[in-house]
Amino acid sequence: VQPVESGGGLVEAGSSVRLSCIASGITSRGTTMGWFRQTPGKEREFVAASRWATNHILYADSVKGRFTLSKDSGKNTVYLQMNNLKPEDTAIYYCVMTRRNLIVGTMRQGSEYDSWGQGTQVTVSP
């Protein structure tokens, strides 16, 4: 089942936004979830990801220290808290999921994820 994102919008630089993603079929035995983003004319970019059963989270260098991925197992939901947003963060953000425990070396590869949400637009004005 496709993950469903929510929470995008238009904000000013320096603001914060929290994205949510609810998915089904999550198990601690084998689930990795994360976020990618894409802007027109650019390649899809890894943002953050984590195995569902661990607290270790991998972040892209461009968002480290500003974005935080968190999980709520009771709600089958993963969040992306985005602080100190910059205009270059403007993109469509996609929630991704695979029913496998990916190793860190492969979490950045979009091809490793079986399910993608429809995406939610985040626009950051200068």
Phi, psi and chi 1 to 4 in degrees:
 res  aa     phi    psi   chi1   chi2   chi3   chi4
   1 VAL       -  139.0  177.4      -      -      -
   2 GLN   -71.5  134.8 -170.5  177.1   34.3      -
   3 PRO   -64.6  154.3  -18.3   30.5      -      -
   4 VAL  -124.4  119.6  178.5      -      -      -
   5 GLU   -94.9  158.9  -51.3   97.0  -25.4      -
   6 SER  -156.6  162.5   61.8      -      -      -
   7 GLY   109.9   -0.3      -      -      -      -
   8 GLY   -72.9  178.2      -      -      -      -
   9 GLY   164.0 -171.2      -      -      -      -
  10 LEU  -105.8  123.6  172.0   62.9      -      -
  11 VAL  -137.0  167.8  -62.5      -      -      -
  12 GLU   -91.6  156.3  -66.3 -177.4  -13.2      -
  13 ALA   -56.3  139.8      -      -      -      -
  14 GLY    91.9  -10.1      -      -      -      -
  15 SER   -81.9  178.1  -60.8      -      -      -
  16 SER  -125.3  148.3  -61.8      -      -      -
  17 VAL  -142.4  143.9  168.0      -      -      -
  18 ARG  -118.2  124.5 -171.1  177.6   78.3  161.2
  19 LEU   -96.6  146.1  -54.8 -177.8      -      -
  20 SER  -122.6  151.4  -59.4      -      -      -
  21 CYS  -145.3  120.1  172.6      -      -      -
  22 ILE  -107.6  137.1 -173.5  166.5      -      -
  23 ALA  -141.6  158.6      -      -      -      -
  24 SER  -110.7  164.1   60.8      -      -      -
  25 GLY    79.5   17.0      -      -      -      -
  26 ILE   -77.8  130.3  -64.7  172.6      -      -
  27 THR  -136.6  147.9   71.5      -      -      -
  28 SER   -70.6  -16.9   59.4      -      -      -
  29 ARG   -73.2  -24.7  -68.4 -170.2  -56.9  -86.8
  30 GLY  -174.3   83.6      -      -      -      -
  31 THR  -150.4  133.8  -59.1      -      -      -
  32 THR  -126.2  131.6  -56.4      -      -      -
  33 MET  -129.1  154.9  -67.4 -171.4   69.0      -
  34 GLY  -171.3 -166.3      -      -      -      -
  35 TRP  -136.3  138.9  -63.6   88.8      -      -
  36 PHE  -124.2  165.8  -78.7   72.7      -      -
  37 ARG  -142.6  158.2   65.2 -173.5 -177.7 -174.8
  38 GLN  -151.5  139.1 -170.7  165.6   25.5      -
  39 THR  -117.9  153.6   55.2      -      -      -
  40 PRO   -56.1  132.5  -26.7   35.9      -      -
  41 GLY    84.2   -1.2      -      -      -      -
  42 LYS  -120.2  158.6  -67.8 -173.3  177.7 -179.2
  43 GLU   -73.5  154.3  -69.5 -170.7    0.2      -
  44 ARG   -60.0  139.3 -176.3  173.7   56.8 -165.1
  45 GLU  -122.0  131.4  179.5 -173.6   14.0      -
  46 PHE   -67.1  140.6  169.5   79.2      -      -
  47 VAL  -115.5  -58.1  175.9      -      -      -
  48 ALA  -163.6  155.1      -      -      -      -
  49 ALA  -161.4  159.5      -      -      -      -
  50 SER  -158.8  147.0  175.1      -      -      -
  51 ARG   -66.8  144.0  -67.7 -176.7 -178.2 -179.6
  52 TRP   -62.8  -34.1 -170.6 -102.6      -      -
  53 ALA   -89.0    0.4      -      -      -      -
  54 THR  -123.4  166.2   71.2      -      -      -
  55 ASN   -99.5    0.3  -67.8  -38.5      -      -
  56 HIS   -79.4  127.8  177.4   70.1      -      -
  57 ILE  -124.4  134.4  -58.1  169.2      -      -
  58 LEU   -99.4  131.0 -178.1   65.5      -      -
  59 TYR  -121.2  149.5  -67.4  100.4      -      -
  60 ALA   -69.4  147.9      -      -      -      -
  61 ASP   -59.7  -32.0  -71.2  -17.4      -      -
  62 SER   -68.7  -17.8   59.5      -      -      -
  63 VAL  -118.9   -7.0  -54.6      -      -      -
  64 LYS   -58.6  132.0 -160.6  173.3  -64.4 -177.5
  65 GLY    89.6  -14.3      -      -      -      -
  66 ARG  -115.5  -34.2  -60.7 -172.7  -61.3  122.6
  67 PHE  -106.5  146.7  -69.7   11.8      -      -
  68 THR  -135.1  124.6  -57.7      -      -      -
  69 LEU   -94.8  133.8 -175.5  152.3      -      -
  70 SER  -139.4  165.7   60.6      -      -      -
  71 LYS  -134.3  145.5  -63.5  162.9  -84.5 -175.3
  72 ASP  -124.1  101.3 -174.4  -29.4      -      -
  73 SER   -66.4  -30.4   58.7      -      -      -
  74 GLY   -67.5  -24.5      -      -      -      -
  75 LYS  -110.5    3.4  -62.8 -179.1  178.7  178.7
  76 ASN    51.0   43.4  -79.4   -3.7      -      -
  77 THR  -128.4  140.7  -60.7      -      -      -
  78 VAL  -118.0  142.6   63.3      -      -      -
  79 TYR  -119.0  154.2  -57.5   97.1      -      -
  80 LEU  -128.8  104.1 -174.1   67.2      -      -
  81 GLN   -86.4  121.2  177.2   67.9   40.9      -
  82 MET  -116.4  114.6  -55.0 -173.8  -66.3      -
  83 ASN  -112.8  160.1  -62.6  -31.3      -      -
  84 ASN    48.9   52.2 -170.3   22.2      -      -
  85 LEU   -65.3  146.8  -77.7  161.7      -      -
  86 LYS  -120.4  157.2  -56.6  175.2 -179.1  180.0
  87 PRO   -55.6  -32.5  -29.4   37.4      -      -
  88 GLU   -71.9   -6.7   51.3  -97.0   42.8      -
  89 ASP   -82.7   -7.4  -65.7  -41.9      -      -
  90 THR   -59.8  125.3  -65.5      -      -      -
  91 ALA  -177.6  171.1      -      -      -      -
  92 ILE   -90.0  127.6  -61.6  174.4      -      -
  93 TYR  -103.0  129.7  -76.2   73.7      -      -
  94 TYR  -114.5  133.3  -63.4   92.4      -      -
  95 CYS   -87.6  136.7  178.7      -      -      -
  96 VAL  -129.5  156.0  -62.2      -      -      -
  97 MET  -153.8  145.1  173.7 -177.8  171.5      -
  98 THR  -141.3  146.6  179.0      -      -      -
  99 ARG   -90.3   48.0  -68.7 -173.0  177.4   87.4
 100 ARG  -139.4  152.8  -66.9  176.4  -66.6  147.2
 101 ASN   -88.9   97.1  -75.2  -31.7      -      -
 102 LEU   -71.5  148.1  -63.0 -178.9      -      -
 103 ILE   -82.5  159.4   60.7  174.1      -      -
 104 VAL   -55.8  -37.2  170.6      -      -      -
 105 GLY   -64.0  -18.3      -      -      -      -
 106 THR  -111.9   -5.9   60.1      -      -      -
 107 MET   -63.2  -26.4  -76.7 -175.3 -178.6      -
 108 ARG   -79.2   -7.0  -60.5  177.6 -174.0  -87.7
 109 GLN   -95.6  117.0  -59.2  172.0   23.3      -
 110 GLY   -60.8  -30.0      -      -      -      -
 111 SER   -65.7  -14.6   58.7      -      -      -
 112 GLU   -80.6  -10.9  -66.8  -67.5  -31.1      -
 113 TYR  -101.8  131.6  -62.4   90.1      -      -
 114 ASP   -83.8  -31.3  -50.0  -55.4      -      -
 115 SER  -123.4  134.3  -59.7      -      -      -
 116 TRP  -126.3  139.8  -70.3   68.3      -      -
 117 GLY   -76.5  177.1      -      -      -      -
 118 GLN   -74.6  -20.5  -66.7  -76.6   -3.1      -
 119 GLY    97.6  151.3      -      -      -      -
 120 THR  -135.2  134.4 -175.8      -      -      -
 121 GLN   -82.6  132.7  176.4   72.6   46.3      -
 122 VAL  -121.7  122.8  174.3      -      -      -
 123 THR  -121.5  125.5  -57.4      -      -      -
 124 VAL  -114.5  116.4 -175.6      -      -      -
 125 SER   -88.0  149.8   62.9      -      -      -
 126 PRO   -63.7      -  -21.7   33.0      -      -
